[in-house]
Amino acid sequence: MDIGYNWIRQMRVTLSGLTGKTSEKTFFADGTLNGLRIAARVQKFFGFGDPSQIIIFNLSPDTRSALKRYQTSILIETCWRDGPQGGQWREAFFGGLLNYQTYRSGTDIVTVIYALSGLDAASRAEYEQTYQYGRTVKDVFIDLCTQLASQSNGQITFDEKNVIGFPYEIIGESGWSATGYIKDSIHRLAQEKGFSWSITDREIRATSDRTMSGKIHTIKEPELISANINLSTNLEFESGFSFECQYNPNILPHDGIIIQSSIPENSGRFSQPYKVNQVTHDLDTHSSNSFITSGTCSFPIGMTSNG
């Protein structure tokens, strides 16, 4: 998919659930004086990761005062004005407002919004259930995710097809109990049973630690900026690699990455898919060094892609 073109980049941010006269406002930016300056660092992790940051310059005082924690939702969309993907808006992030701050930088008033995918549901949804001996780990995970989605007011969806590669492991004789916040129960189950999960692009996705999703992305020059091997903490073996490329909103945690590089030392090193653990999109319509995707990948022994 050719998406690495450096034509005019466009962003729009929609704030919903505002207090005051208008409950929803949309802001547009394309690097010109036609709109506000908007920048974002969108982060997509396993589990419930660090918040994404959205920076909007010179919001009106009324809009700033209408922002409310755990009530305001943020939608970020991007597209190129020209080229093969011209005019095709793509969702880059959707989540809830965790916090925000405003400060002055020269003549600008800068508002920094911190947001998390699935924040409202994950911070409020609770569930108590004891699973008896004989239930599979996958059954438990599916039940917890179904409960989480049902309490999300439509902000999170769950489909069993996004649960990939789970081993057929059953709950032991002592059973397994979920209590309190659902996200905490899912995190505990993942740590104990060896799988990864995420809330990404409004969807719950999960893969076992040795499996990736069926989506494999090939990054090649000129879209590829860099690819570097990551070593284990004791420097004894390669634990994966980090990469940087032109903005690619299609790359998500759980997916696979193949790198095609003309650099001799990298030739063939990344020819089989590595599992994406984390993705960051740095977006700024007013910067020449923006619209960049970076991330980290791993390839544990025995990992397979499942498509």
Secondary structure, 3 states (H helix, E strand, C coil): CCCCCCCCEEEEEEEECCCCCCCEEEEEECCCCCCCCEEEEEEECCECCCCEEEEEECCCHHHHHHCCCCCCEEEEEEEECCCCCECCCEEEEEEEEEEEEEEEECCEEEEEEEEECCHHHHHHCECCEEECCCCEHHHHHHHHHHHHHHCCCCCCECCHHHEECCCCCECCCCCEEECCEHHHHHHHHHHHHCEEEEEECCEEEEEECCEECCCEEEEECCCEEEEEEEECCCCCCEEEEEEEEECCCCCCCCCEEEEECCCHHHCCCCCCCEEEEEEEEEEECCCCCCCEEEEEEECCCCCEECC
